[in-house]
Amino acid sequence: MVTRERPRPLRRRPTVSVVVPCYNYGRYLPACVQSILTQEGVDVDVLIVDDASPDGSAEVARTIAVDPRVQVIEHVVNQGHLATYNEGLAKATGDYLVLLSADDLLTPGSLARATALLEAHPEVGFVYGFSAAFNDRTPTPRTRATSWTIWTGAAWLRENCERATNPVSTPEVVMRASVMHDLKGYDSRVPHAADFLLWLRAAARAHVGRVNGVDQAFYRVHGANMHVQEFGGMIRDITERNAVFEILFTEEGDRVEPVRHLHTAARAALARTALSLACRAYELNDGGDELPERLADLAESIDAEARGSRLWRRYERNVRRGRRPERPPRLRRLADRVDRRVRWGWWRWRGIRV
């Protein structure tokens, strides 16, 4: 079940603990922490966990910690991102918890908007929203919420298993502390998809909320090449998302029993993603000679029924044509940009990826 309602104001000042993991992001730390300490309507405390950064981040953190609301943990030896996250979250004491990377920012009023929903709906385990991407200059944020969406945990699981995509960026998430402590943080078995597993496991325990119509955080983009990221990194991404669903449906037991059938839907969605990328690699004449075959093999290994699908037949037509696209790559890329823009708009509005 999914409901929408008008936002309500906070009735008290909840405490929010914000964990800021940092590795070589000392130059971003002051702005990040300032975006937390200036939040209105809530009482905040900040825990910076520096993972043995060689860039002087610890010194920057100690300077910021003159504010009594800020504490610092300094690693002598680098422990990796997930261990750093989990250490900070385990020490957090607020009513609600946030994990905010040192290079990201909260928008004004973000925590009050999210905790207002959590306070009004104690059945909700975590709240998210929209994170606006930026590079060096932050855009002007939208700060007036238009509505709240509340999903039952089963409904949110259904939406995201059927699509097998992660609709949550991370910096905008505010989680109830009791839920996070029950989850015990991020799972190191899926280091590149641990956030997705965390959201799914939280939805198996509680309802999910979203603040609509606003920018809850700013997510910094560091200029990674999108084609390299999409085609080169998607094999690992799809493989880890498949592992996420294996863990969820194998280990959560009775918590996911009402939606256990969605494991089949998740496998089918991941196979479609792999085949779509294999076709696009051919049609855009991109990704190298072996990548389409590797993606097709991955699709079949995840879902054996993928071989008889319409996407598989499209892939086979591309194989027969070789590197002779059915349409010029320029037109294909234009169609891709339009498709991505439509999908992005849907996600921004509804909070679920398509």
N, C-alpha and C positions, 0 to 999 in steps of 0.2 A: 504494500500500500504506500502511496505517495501523497502528501498533502502540501499545500502552499498556504501561507498565512502572512499577515502583515507583521513587520518587525515590532517588537516591544522594547521599551527602554530597560536598562538595568535597574534593579531595586536595591542592590547593595554593591559594595566594592569587593569583588573577589580577588584572590591572590593568584597571580600568573607567574610561573617560573619559566624563564627563557634560557635554554641551553644554546650556547654559541660555540660550536666546534670550529677550530681554526687550524689551518696548515698553510703557511706561506701567504696568508691574506691579511697581514698586519696593516697594510695600507688601507684596507677597507674597514677595519675594526671600529674606528671612532664613529663613522657614519652609521654603521650597523647598530652599535649599542645605543647611540643617540636616538635612533628610530624606536628603540624599545623604551628607553627611560622617559621619553616624552609622551608616552601613551596616556590618554586621559580616561578616567572612570574606573581604573583598576589599580591595584597595588602590584608592582612588578619587582622581581629580583632576577639578576642575570648571573649565569655561571659560564664563564669563558673557559673552554678546555683547549689548551694549545698542545698540539700533538708533535712536540719537539721540532717546531718550525726553525729552519736555519736563517730566516729572513728578519729576525728580531721581533716577531709577533708577540713573544712573551713580554718583552720590555714595553711594547705598546699597551698590552693588556694590563700590566701592573700600573701604568700611568692612568688608565681609565678607572682602575679599581680604587682610586681615591674616593669615589662615590661609594658610600656604605652599602648600596644596593647591589654592587658588583663584586663577585668573587672570581678568583682565577685558580685553575689547576694547570700545572705545567708538567708535561711528560718529559722525562729525561731521554727516553727511547721512543721512537715512533711506533705507535700501536695500530695504525690504520683507522680508516674513517668509522667503521661500524663499532669497533671497540670504544672509540672516543665518544660516539653518540651515546652508547649504552651506559658508559660510566657517568656522563653528565646527567642523563635522565634518571638513573638510579638514585642520584643524590638530590634531585629536585624535590622541593617540599610544598609547592603551591597547590591550590585547588585544581589548577589547570596547567598543562605543560605545552611548551612550544619548542621545536628544534629549528633554529634559524642559522643557516650557514653565514659565516663571517662576511661573505661578499654579497649577501642579500639584505633587503630592507623590509620593515613593516611600514604600511601606510598609516597616516594619521587616523586614529579611532579604530584601527583594526581589531585590537583585543577587546575593546568594549562591545563592538558589534558581534563578535564571535561568542563571547561569554554571555551576552544577553540571551542568545538562543539556548546555550547550554544551561543557564540558570532557569529559563522558562520551561525547558524540557529535560528533566533529569534522566529520561530514558535514552537520551542521545549521548553516544560515547565520544564522538568527535565531530568537529565542524570544519568545513573548508570553504573556499570561495574561488576567486580568480586571482592569479598572480600575473601581473603585467611584466613582460620581458623588457629589459633595457640593457644598454651597453655602458656608456659613460654618463649620459644625461638622463635623469629620471623624468618620465612624463608626468603630466598633471593627473593625479589619481582621482577616480570617482569615489566619493566618500559617503554617499547617501544610499543606504540599502533600500531596495524596492520591495523585497519580499524575502521570506524564509522558505526553503524547501526541507521537508523532513521525510526521509524514507525509513520504513522498517528495515532492519538489518537484512532480512531475506530479500526485500525488493531491491535494495542497493546491490546485493550480491548478484541477483538475477541480471540486472542491467549490465554489470561489468563482467560477469562470466560469459554472457552471450556475445559480448564484443571482445573480450580478452584484452582490454586496454586499461591503462592506468589513467584516470581522469584528474588525479591530484598531483600538483607540482611539489609540494612539501612545505615551502615557507609560510603558506597561508593556513596551515593546519593548527587548530587548538584542540588538544585532547584532554578529556577528563583524566585526572591523575590516577584514579582507581583503575581505570581501564588500561592505561599504560603500564602500571605496576603489575597488573595481572598478565599482560602480554610479555613483560620482561624485555622489552626493547626489540631491536632489529636482529634478524636471523642471518648469521654469517654464511650460511650455505648458499644464499643467493645474493652475493654482494652488490650486484648491479640492479636488483629488483626487490631488495629488502623492504623498501618503502611500500611497494604495491602489496606485498604479503602482509605487512603490518596493517594496512587499511582493510584488507579482506578479513583478516583475523579479528580486527576490531568490530567489523560489521557482523561477524558471527556471534558477537557478544552483546551488541547494543545497536540502537538506531543511529542513523547518520543524518547530519544536518548540513545545510549550505546557506550562506548569506549571498543573496543575489543582487546584481546590479551595481556592485562596487568592486574596486581593486583592493584586495586584502593585503597584498604584499607585492614587492618588486623582485623579480627573479633575474639575476645578472647573467647575460649571455656573453661568453668570452670569444665569440667569433669563430666557432668551429665550422668547418665546411659542411654544409647540410647534405650534400650528395655523399660525401665520404661517411658521414655519420649515419645516414639512412641505409645505404646499401652495404657498407662495410661492417657497421656495428649491429645491424638488425639480426644477423644470424645469432650472435650472442644474446641479443635482447629477446628474441623469440624463444631461444632455448631456455633462458632463465625464467621467462614468464610461464613456460610450460612446467618448469620445476616448481614455480610458485603454486600452481594449481595442484600438482601432485602432492605437495606438502599440505596444502589446505584441506583437500578432500581425504587424504590418508590419515592425517594426525588430528584433525579437529573433531572427529567422531560425531557424537550426537548433536553438536552445535550446528553442523551443516546438513544434518539428515534431511530436513525438509527440502533442500535444494541440491541434494547430492547428484541428481540427474544432470545438473548443469555442468558437471565435469566433461561430459560428452560435448556439450555445446561449446565449452571453452577450447577444447582440442580442435574442434572444427573451425572455430574462428581463428585460431593461431595458424592452422594449415592454410586457410584462405589468405591470411596476411602474407605468409611465406610465398605462396603462389602468385599473389598480386605483385610482390616485389620482383619475383623471377621474371614475370612478363614485362614489367616496367624496365628492368635492367636490359632486356632485349630491345624494347621499343624506344628507349632513350639512348641506346647504344652506349651504355654506361656500366660500370661495375666489374669489368674484366671478363675474360672468356669462361672461367669456371664458376663464377658466382651464381648464374641462373640455375645451373644443374645442382649446385649445393643447396640452394633454396628449395628447389623441387624435391630433392631427397629428404630435406628436413620436413617439408610438409607431409610427405608420405609416411615418415617415421612417427609423426605426431598423430596423424589420422589416416589410416589405411584407405578410407573411403574417398580421400581427396583425389585419388587417381581417376575416378570416374566422373569428376565434376566438370562443370562448364569452364571453370578457370584452368583446369588441367588441359582441356582441349585447346584453349587459347594458348597455353604454354607450348603445347606440341606444335601448333601452327607456327609459333615463333621459332621453335627449334628447326622446323623444316625450312623456314625462310633464312635462318642464320642471322647475320648482322645486316639484314635488309629490312628496316622497319616498315610496317604497313603504312604508317604516316610519317612525314618528316619529323625528326626529333624536335625541331623548333615548335611545331604545332602541338606535339605531344607534351612538351614542357609547359606550353601555355595552358593546355587543358588541365595539367597537373596543378598549376598555380591556382586556377579557378576552383578546382575541386578542394584543394587544401584550404582556401579562403572560406569556402562554404562550411567545411567541417570545423574549422577554427571558430567561426561565428556561432555554430550550433553549440560547441563545447563551452564557449564563453557565456552563452545565454543560459544553457540548461545544466551545465556541470557534468555532463556525460559525453564521452567521446564517441564518435560514429566512424 
